[in-house]
Amino acid sequence: MLQKREDIRNVAIIAHVDHGKTTLVDELLKQSGVFRANQEVQERVMDSNDIERERGITILSKNTAVSYKGTKINIIDTPGHADFGGEVERVLKMVNGVILVVDAFEGPMPQTRFVLTKAMALKLPVIVCVNKIDRPEARPEEVIDEVLELFLELDASDEQLDCPFVFASAKGGFASLDPKVNGTDMQPLFETILNYIPAPEGDSEAGTQVLISTIDYNEYVGRIGVGKVDNGSVKVNQDVVIVNHHEPDKIRKVKISKLYEFDGLNKVEVKEAGIGSIVAISGISDIHIGDTLCDVENPQPIPFQKISEPTIAMDFCVNDSPLAGLEGKFVTSRHLRERLFRELNTDVSLRVEETDSTDRFKVSGRGELHLSVLIENMRREGFEFAVSKAEVLYKEDEKGKRLEPMEIAYVDVPEEYSGTVIEKLSMRKGELKEMGHASGGYTRLIFSIPSRGLIGYRGDFMTDTKGNGILNTMFDGYGPYKGDIAYRSQGSLIAFENGETVTYGLFNAQERGTLFIGPGEKVYSGMVIGQTGKAEDIEVNVCKKKQLTNTRSSAADEALRLTPPKVLSLEQALDFIDTDELLEVTPTKLRIRKKILDPLMRKRAGFKKQ
């Protein structure tokens, strides 16, 4: 017998990256009295990880809960970036409705379509929240039309088309049901959630069924499974069976040692939870996403979509350069292996495989951003290692033909740059599918392009559009191999010997290309210290001092003018490296190097390739 839990609402906040989801959750937390009146609260309190704060993006979905008029509202803040789409797909299984946040100026963007498609497929009711209504260039009426057009394109049902619109400013802390009237607080949004998002349903008399949708990890208690109680109830010290829809053979009896519910930003221990509650369960060592915790008498797994497969891979290797071990705290293959396998506890879209070498691991993920966030996290924790250029993962069809991952790239650029972008993406095997007008006087270009064609392109794109372009991509399945792509038309400037860079040597080298380092830096033979203007690599001696004679003084060196070096960020360095190079990553430095450091051996390897 199905019952409704009227005192609970479960809702996910979904949107394109940077449309204000996390700030909106902050405001709902503040206005529901989670924080004391005089409490200091940092901005975007839900983005708990340092990288999330710095980049202003959400990487992991987060759970929180607020109370409004005696109803508990469980809110899940989801990532907006395509590389973390796997997170969105899973958490939607826990909720009964979504709040779709759309920027009042930008309108629906590619990722809005992606997250909305997922919600539509699960037939979830949608509340549209048009955010940033107080922006001077906001155009709410047009955005409403654009959202409804998107709904029609995605074959929305009549109920979904009849969705409520709320107009808000998460920064200003208000919501309103009329785009022309600024509200005073978030009450209109709270009321809309209560009225429009259905209460969770389930059979409280049936056996226990809890589907685990996300995994949290804690050094002290290990893995923590988070999911919704679909049927029955779950109690501390209860014996349950773990089963999985995709693994029929998996049946394991376990005991629930600790049970938590969410309250504000905290987890609160409870003895029992009923239908509709979102709970966290600790004490089960190998609990995985997609597992169902069931009653011992009647183990019935809940269906669950498979997690998206990775599309690109990199090798993570032990650093073996002449400067190895000088800057990092964790440098051995044992450290590297432990850390990478620990990441699998929380990141289900990641794969880590051992290779024929104990010093090298193949790490596969959903995109460059996905892997660069892992590299940055490890670097901050004191790890030192090297990574190879990202390579896409190919598949074969029944006839043995090679298939590669394809993306749809949505590009919004000022009209004068569209020619350059079309030319560059065509060289990378991109196919222009559509061209039209976007908001703000921009031109929108839609390409179908192999994933490997986008590797290393973002830096070029920013340069080509003078920082004004917007590039969004979405995975589009596998397609036939499109042929070879030349990643880089310019060669590398390579250091000729081990030593320390001096102004005189750098001054002579800078005529050959763009330098990445300045004077006083440690270098070694085979290290890449810049980019040439030509296609081939050039070796330069940047440690060369001027020969001093009686008539020459070292003070003459000061007259040499060096162009400031181009210091590469982690993303730029990952974009820049070629297939015969590695990126050496330490807590304090990023160095690009050739895989083969010895110049003679490198030449021989080059001849063998030809």
JOZIGI-V934120 format. One record per residue. N is the residue number from 1. PSI is psi in degrees with one decimal (none if undefined). NEAR is the number of other C-alpha atoms within 8 Angstrom. Layout:
BEGIN
[[N:PSI:NEAR] [N:PSI:NEAR]]
END
This chain:
BEGIN
[[1:118.9:6] [2:133.9:7] [3:158.5:8] [4:142.7:8] [5:90.8:10] [6:-16.6:8] [7:11.8:8] [8:143.6:13] [9:134.4:16] [10:120.3:15] [11:142.5:14] [12:145.3:14] [13:118.9:13] [14:149.4:17] [15:170.4:14] [16:156.3:15] [17:135.7:10] [18:21.8:8] [19:1.7:10] [20:22.8:12] [21:-50.9:13] [22:-38.6:12] [23:-36.4:11] [24:-42.4:10] [25:-41.0:11] [26:-47.7:12] [27:-39.6:12] [28:-37.4:10] [29:-45.7:12] [30:-47.0:9] [31:-8.5:9] [32:5.7:9] [33:21.5:8] [34:-36.7:9] [35:151.1:8] [36:157.0:6] [37:-35.5:5] [38:12.4:4] [39:135.4:6] [40:122.9:4] [41:127.2:6] [42:158.9:5] [43:153.6:6] [44:58.6:9] [45:-24.5:9] [46:-26.0:9] [47:90.7:11] [48:-22.2:7] [49:142.7:6] [50:-42.5:7] [51:-37.2:9] [52:-40.5:12] [53:-43.5:11] [54:-41.7:6] [55:-11.5:6] [56:29.9:8] [57:154.7:12] [58:132.0:12] [59:-44.4:9] [60:141.2:8] [61:144.4:12] [62:145.4:8] [63:140.9:10] [64:170.2:12] [65:140.8:12] [66:161.0:14] [67:137.2:9] [68:119.6:9] [69:44.3:4] [70:2.4:6] [71:134.4:10] [72:123.9:11] [73:109.4:12] [74:122.4:14] [75:133.4:13] [76:119.7:12] [77:123.6:14] [78:158.8:16] [79:153.9:16] [80:-5.8:15] [81:140.6:12] [82:-33.5:9] [83:-21.8:10] [84:25.2:13] [85:-29.0:11] [86:-34.0:10] [87:-41.3:12] [88:-46.4:13] [89:-40.3:10] [90:-44.3:11] [91:-22.2:14] [92:-19.5:11] [93:-16.8:8] [94:-12.7:11] [95:165.9:10] [96:2.5:13] [97:165.6:13] [98:153.0:15] [99:115.3:12] [100:114.1:13] [101:128.1:15] [102:134.2:15] [103:132.2:13] [104:-12.1:14] [105:-48.9:12] [106:-30.7:8] [107:-170.0:10] [108:134.4:13] [109:173.5:8] [110:-42.5:11] [111:-25.0:14] [112:-43.1:13] [113:-44.3:10] [114:-50.9:9] [115:-32.6:15] [116:-37.7:10] [117:-43.1:9] [118:-42.0:10] [119:-39.6:11] [120:-40.6:10] [121:-29.9:7] [122:6.9:8] [123:40.0:6] [124:139.3:10] [125:146.4:12] [126:132.4:11] [127:126.6:15] [128:122.7:12] [129:108.6:12] [130:108.6:15] [131:168.0:14] [132:39.2:14] [133:-19.9:14] [134:7.3:7] [135:140.2:8] [136:-33.2:4] [137:16.8:5] [138:144.0:10] [139:66.3:9] [140:-39.7:11] [141:-43.9:7] [142:-37.4:7] [143:-37.1:13] [144:-47.5:8] [145:-42.5:8] [146:-38.1:10] [147:-43.8:10] [148:-36.5:9] [149:-41.1:8] [150:-41.2:10] [151:-44.7:11] [152:-42.0:9] [153:-32.9:7] [154:15.4:8] [155:50.8:6] [156:149.5:11] [157:168.6:6] [158:-38.3:6] [159:-41.6:8] [160:-35.2:10] [161:-24.3:10] [162:26.8:6] [163:151.4:10] [164:147.3:8] [165:132.0:9] [166:138.5:14] [167:124.2:13] [168:163.5:16] [169:103.6:12] [170:-36.9:13] [171:-40.6:8] [172:-15.4:6] [173:28.4:11] [174:158.8:12] [175:155.9:17] [176:158.6:14] [177:-0.9:9] [178:123.1:8] [179:-21.0:10] [180:-9.8:4] [181:122.3:7] [182:131.1:10] [183:-174.4:9] [184:-25.4:7] [185:-169.6:9] [186:6.6:15] [187:-44.4:7] [188:-35.2:11] [189:-44.2:10] [190:-45.8:9] [191:-42.0:8] [192:-39.3:11] [193:-46.7:10] [194:-40.3:9] [195:-30.1:7] [196:-30.8:8] [197:122.7:14] [198:149.9:9] [199:148.1:13] [200:146.1:13] [201:153.0:11] [202:173.3:13] [203:107.6:12] [204:-18.0:12] [205:-16.4:7] [206:177.0:7] [207:160.6:11] [208:137.9:13] [209:113.0:16] [210:118.2:12] [211:124.2:13] [212:117.0:15] [213:-25.9:14] [214:159.2:11] [215:132.0:13] [216:162.0:10] [217:139.6:10] [218:133.6:8] [219:-33.7:5] [220:-41.2:4] [221:-2.8:9] [222:-142.6:10] [223:139.9:15] [224:120.4:15] [225:133.0:15] [226:129.9:13] [227:179.0:13] [228:141.6:14] [229:108.0:18] [230:-41.6:13] [231:155.7:15] [232:-153.3:15] [233:166.0:13] [234:135.2:10] [235:156.4:10] [236:143.2:10] [237:9.8:8] [238:142.1:9] [239:128.0:10] [240:168.2:12] [241:135.3:13] [242:125.2:14] [243:164.2:16] [244:131.6:13] [245:-37.8:11] [246:-8.4:6] [247:83.3:7] [248:-25.7:8] [249:-11.8:4] [250:109.5:8] [251:116.6:9] [252:133.4:7] [253:130.3:9] [254:169.2:9] [255:140.0:9] [256:111.8:15] [257:-35.0:10] [258:141.5:10] [259:132.7:15] [260:152.3:11] [261:164.4:12] [262:140.4:14] [263:109.4:10] [264:-127.5:9] [265:3.6:8] [266:159.4:7] [267:132.1:9] [268:129.9:8] [269:135.1:8] [270:161.0:8] [271:-27.9:7] [272:148.0:9] [273:141.8:11] [274:-172.4:11] [275:142.8:16] [276:-15.6:14] [277:140.5:10] [278:121.4:12] [279:157.4:13] [280:134.4:12] [281:123.8:13] [282:165.8:13] [283:-0.8:11] [284:109.7:11] [285:-44.4:6] [286:50.2:5] [287:138.7:9] [288:162.3:8] [289:136.1:10] [290:-10.9:10] [291:145.7:13] [292:129.9:14] [293:120.4:14] [294:165.2:16] [295:142.7:12] [296:-34.8:9] [297:-33.5:5] [298:75.1:7] [299:102.9:10] [300:110.1:8] [301:148.8:12] [302:131.6:9] [303:148.1:5] [304:134.0:7] [305:148.3:5] [306:148.5:5] [307:139.5:7] [308:138.9:6] [309:150.0:6] [310:155.2:13] [311:-20.1:11] [312:156.4:13] [313:153.2:13] [314:153.5:12] [315:130.3:11] [316:120.6:12] [317:159.5:11] [318:138.3:13] [319:123.5:11] [320:25.2:6] [321:166.5:5] [322:-20.0:5] [323:14.6:7] [324:141.8:8] [325:0.1:9] [326:-24.8:5] [327:-19.9:9] [328:160.2:11] [329:-37.3:8] [330:110.8:9] [331:-11.7:13] [332:167.0:7] [333:-29.1:11] [334:-44.5:6] [335:-46.4:9] [336:-44.6:13] [337:-48.0:9] [338:-43.7:8] [339:-41.5:8] [340:-41.3:9] [341:-27.4:9] [342:-33.2:8] [343:-28.8:8] [344:-18.3:11] [345:-35.8:11] [346:-24.9:9] [347:101.4:7] [348:-13.9:9] [349:-1.5:11] [350:146.6:11] [351:138.2:10] [352:125.6:11] [353:142.8:7] [354:150.7:9] [355:-175.7:8] [356:-12.2:5] [357:137.4:7] [358:-14.8:8] [359:4.4:7] [360:136.7:13] [361:139.5:14] [362:119.7:12] [363:122.2:12] [364:141.5:13] [365:-170.8:14] [366:-9.9:14] [367:174.6:10] [368:-40.7:11] [369:-41.7:7] [370:-48.8:11] [371:-33.6:11] [372:-30.5:10] [373:-39.2:9] [374:-44.1:8] [375:-45.4:8] [376:-41.2:9] [377:-45.6:9] [378:-38.4:9] [379:-41.8:12] [380:-24.3:8] [381:-2.2:7] [382:14.8:11] [383:148.2:14] [384:127.0:17] [385:-179.7:13] [386:147.4:12] [387:150.8:12] [388:175.2:12] [389:144.3:13] [390:134.2:10] [391:146.1:8] [392:158.3:11] [393:120.5:10] [394:159.8:8] [395:169.8:8] [396:142.6:9] [397:-175.0:8] [398:-32.0:5] [399:4.8:5] [400:12.1:6] [401:144.6:8] [402:129.9:10] [403:147.2:12] [404:155.4:14] [405:136.8:15] [406:153.4:13] [407:153.8:13] [408:124.0:12] [409:124.7:12] [410:118.5:12] [411:122.5:12] [412:116.5:12] [413:152.0:13] [414:144.4:12] [415:-37.8:8] [416:-17.4:5] [417:-4.5:10] [418:-35.2:10] [419:-45.9:7] [420:-43.7:8] [421:-43.7:10] [422:-42.3:9] [423:-47.9:8] [424:-43.6:8] [425:-30.5:12] [426:-37.9:10] [427:-25.7:8] [428:25.2:11] [429:23.0:12] [430:146.7:12] [431:120.2:9] [432:120.5:11] [433:-36.6:8] [434:151.3:8] [435:130.5:9] [436:-167.2:7] [437:138.8:8] [438:175.3:9] [439:157.4:7] [440:24.4:4] [441:15.3:8] [442:159.1:11] [443:135.0:14] [444:126.4:13] [445:134.6:12] [446:120.2:12] [447:150.1:12] [448:124.3:12] [449:143.1:15] [450:146.3:13] [451:-36.4:11] [452:-20.5:7] [453:-20.0:12] [454:-11.8:10] [455:124.6:10] [456:9.3:11] [457:-26.8:9] [458:-38.9:9] [459:-46.4:9] [460:-41.6:8] [461:-44.3:11] [462:-40.0:11] [463:-46.5:8] [464:-29.2:10] [465:14.0:11] [466:34.7:7] [467:4.4:8] [468:-7.0:8] [469:155.0:12] [470:125.0:7] [471:122.2:8] [472:142.5:9] [473:156.5:10] [474:132.3:11] [475:136.4:9] [476:37.2:8] [477:-169.8:7] [478:142.5:9] [479:171.7:8] [480:147.8:8] [481:133.8:7] [482:5.9:6] [483:171.1:5] [484:149.0:4] [485:131.0:8] [486:116.3:6] [487:-38.2:6] [488:131.4:7] [489:-8.8:7] [490:145.8:10] [491:-175.4:13] [492:148.7:12] [493:124.1:16] [494:135.5:14] [495:141.1:16] [496:-28.5:11] [497:165.7:10] [498:145.4:10] [499:-155.6:8] [500:137.8:11] [501:142.1:15] [502:155.9:12] [503:-42.2:12] [504:-46.4:12] [505:-41.4:13] [506:-36.2:14] [507:-41.6:11] [508:-32.4:9] [509:-30.1:12] [510:-15.6:11] [511:-19.3:6] [512:-14.2:9] [513:-157.1:11] [514:127.1:11] [515:147.8:13] [516:-10.3:11] [517:159.5:10] [518:-170.6:11] [519:156.6:9] [520:14.6:7] [521:143.0:8] [522:133.1:8] [523:167.8:11] [524:160.6:12] [525:128.0:12] [526:-3.1:14] [527:138.4:13] [528:120.9:12] [529:4.9:12] [530:-174.3:12] [531:135.2:12] [532:168.1:15] [533:-11.9:9] [534:176.3:8] [535:-28.3:8] [536:159.5:8] [537:148.4:10] [538:133.6:9] [539:135.7:8] [540:151.9:9] [541:100.3:10] [542:1.7:15] [543:6.6:12] [544:125.3:9] [545:155.7:7] [546:138.4:5] [547:121.6:4] [548:133.8:8] [549:-176.5:6] [550:-33.0:5] [551:-7.3:5] [552:135.1:7] [553:154.5:8] [554:-18.1:7] [555:-22.9:6] [556:-23.1:8] [557:-32.6:8] [558:-20.2:7] [559:-12.1:6] [560:126.5:9] [561:122.6:6] [562:137.4:8] [563:135.7:5] [564:136.3:5] [565:156.4:9] [566:103.2:8] [567:121.0:6] [568:138.5:8] [569:173.9:6] [570:-47.0:9] [571:-43.3:8] [572:-39.4:10] [573:-40.6:12] [574:-35.8:11] [575:-38.8:12] [576:-40.2:8] [577:145.2:12] [578:177.2:9] [579:-19.8:7] [580:15.3:7] [581:163.5:12] [582:157.0:15] [583:118.2:14] [584:120.1:13] [585:121.6:12] [586:168.3:13] [587:-24.7:12] [588:-18.8:5] [589:154.9:6] [590:122.0:10] [591:137.6:9] [592:139.0:13] [593:161.6:12] [594:147.3:11] [595:-42.0:7] [596:113.8:9] [597:-34.3:11] [598:123.6:8] [599:-37.2:9] [600:-46.9:6] [601:-36.3:9] [602:-41.9:10] [603:-42.9:8] [604:-44.5:8] [605:-37.6:8] [606:-40.5:8] [607:-39.9:7] [608:-38.2:6] [609:-41.5:5] [610:none:4]]
END
